[in-house]
Amino acid sequence: MGEQSSRRLLIGILQLAYSGELAASYAYQGHWKSVGNPEEKDRIRAIEQEEWEHEKYFRSQVLKSALGRRLPMWQAPPPKENIRLSFTEAGA
């Protein structure tokens, strides 16, 4: 496999990993909004927060790598408060 093919493959893997963390964050956010039990809601929100932390960690690990610093970075997600607000507005 050539350098360009390897690079494209790595970029694809990184994009998939990032997309998975972002999708999980959104899924947990939708889930806690549908739950009535306050304790269960709090736990699901904590899991959502863990997913946002995974995204930050993953991004930091890519930037530590010499190769990662050469790759185009994906756009950081907006602040989670803005995302939560958009869910609230959409449900109104």
C-alpha positions in Angstrom: 0.0 0.0 0.0 1.4 3.4 -1.0 1.8 6.4 1.3 -1.2 8.2 -0.3 -3.4 5.1 0.1 -2.3 4.7 3.7 -3.0 8.3 4.4 -6.5 8.1 2.9 -7.2 5.0 4.9 -6.0 6.6 8.2 -8.1 9.7 7.5 -11.1 7.5 6.9 -10.6 5.6 10.1 -10.2 8.8 12.1 -13.3 10.3 10.6 -15.3 7.2 11.4 -14.0 7.1 15.0 -14.9 10.8 15.5 -18.3 10.3 13.9 -19.0 7.4 16.3 -18.3 9.5 19.3 -20.4 12.4 18.1 -23.3 10.1 17.2 -23.1 8.5 20.6 -23.3 11.9 22.3 -26.4 12.8 20.3 -28.0 9.5 20.9 -27.5 9.7 24.7 -28.8 13.3 24.6 -32.0 12.2 22.9 -32.3 9.3 25.3 -32.1 11.3 28.5 -34.7 13.7 27.2 -37.2 10.9 26.8 -36.7 9.4 30.3 -39.0 10.5 33.2 -37.1 9.0 36.2 -34.7 11.8 37.4 -32.0 9.4 38.6 -32.0 7.5 35.3 -32.0 10.8 33.5 -28.9 12.0 35.5 -27.0 8.8 34.7 -27.8 9.0 31.0 -26.6 12.6 31.0 -23.4 11.5 32.7 -22.8 9.0 29.9 -23.5 11.7 27.4 -20.8 13.8 29.0 -18.4 10.8 28.9 -18.9 10.7 25.1 -18.0 14.4 24.8 -14.9 13.7 26.8 -14.0 10.8 24.4 -14.2 13.2 21.5 -11.9 15.7 23.2 -9.5 12.9 24.2 -9.5 11.4 20.7 -8.8 14.8 19.2 -5.9 15.4 21.6 -4.3 12.1 20.8 -4.5 12.8 17.0 -2.8 16.2 17.6 0.0 14.5 19.6 1.1 12.5 16.6 3.4 14.0 14.0 1.2 12.4 11.3 -1.9 13.6 13.0 -0.7 17.2 13.0 -0.2 16.9 9.2 -3.8 15.7 8.5 -6.7 18.1 8.1 -8.5 18.2 11.4 -12.3 17.7 11.5 -14.3 20.6 12.8 -14.8 20.6 16.5 -18.4 20.2 17.5 -20.2 23.2 18.8 -20.5 23.6 22.6 -22.8 21.0 24.0 -25.1 23.7 25.5 -25.8 25.0 21.9 -26.6 21.5 20.8 -28.9 20.9 23.7 -30.6 24.2 23.0 -31.2 23.1 19.4 -32.9 19.9 20.6 -35.1 22.0 22.9 -36.0 24.4 20.1 -36.7 21.5 17.7 -39.1 19.8 20.2 -41.0 23.0 20.9 
